[in-house]
Amino acid sequence: MPSTPAALPEWARAHGAPLFAASIRDEPADFQVIEDLGFDLAGDGEHDFLWVEKVAANTDWVARQLARHAGVRAADVGYSGMKDRHAITRQWFSVPRRETGWASFAAEGVTILDVRRHHRKLRRGAHAGNSFRIALRTPRATALRQAAEERLACVADCGVPNYFGPQRFGFNGANLSRVQSWLESGQLPRDRDARGFLLSAARSLAFNTVLAARVGQGNWDRLLGGEVVNLAGSGSVFLAEVLDESLAARCGAQDVHPSGPLPGVGGLQPAGEAAAVEAAALAPLDAVVHALREAGVEASRRPLRLLVGDLDWSIEGDALNVSFALSRGAFATAVLREAVAFDASALPGGED
């Protein structure tokens, strides 16, 4: 039976080898995330929306503390995405409105910055994206200033491969071992969260494998015949059985992107050259793809190219400071790895 990798593969890079090795998240302030909700709050309704800053705190743990203070079930507290634990992050939570005020709320590393009202619970994946402010520390930062500026300018212009970050695969890639155990036993975990993490890791592995193959072939940012094309900034896709000049030009203008698979049941499938490339890349993971279909997971697509918004950078002392904005579901580590090398295996938490 084909197996999953024993460790995280070193996915192919699009813009060349890393310029230098850097430490990441030496302290929470080195990695800051600000959620962009992407819609206006009503100002009234039965839910309190809390703008929360958390420092070195897990998103789910914060939700439980808010639930306990309000006297509601943890499941009644809403948040749009998991944010990194070893970081300073700002994000919205929703809590069913109660008489209990928020001025007396106290939890280590958690500060409520604002309270608004809205008529619906905050659902997972409802936000538009995230902004990042990150310090990458290396004694070589100043010496490599010009090379770093050139590389980041290329990232700003061309985007980066839209890899799922190492966080998706668990600490030290532990979720890949769980996927392998599932393949061998045929049994998914009974716990809903554990099952979700496992299936997500399996689908992410398949996607990254296809993306890495296309990066290696130099076609991750251009369309092939039979491509399932993603409309930039949306989840909309369509099949381009014939690749014409107009569509190729739209891809060059970053209006559309090639896409890769999140395997499962159904979904729009590529044809022609794109299908052949995808099938060849997924052949070693045939058991994973089959198991996902047997589990009834719904297939979908994800753009291969990630555009990086508002990218800015500076070098101060031993730190390369970068800031940028990403769409929902994108990983900051996919951007950083195109410039520097860092220890991905020990990255805690998740980005979403």
Helices and strands as residue ranges (DSSP letters): E 20-21, E 23-24, G 28-30, E 31-36, E 47-55, H 59-70, G 74-76, E 78-79, E 88-96, E 110-118, E 129-137, H 145-158, E 160-161, G 166-169, G 171-173, H 174-185, H 192-217, E 227-231, E 237-240, H 245-252, E 256-262, H 272-282, G 283-285, H 286-294, E 300-303, E 305-306, E 309-316, E 319-327, H 332-336, E 340-341
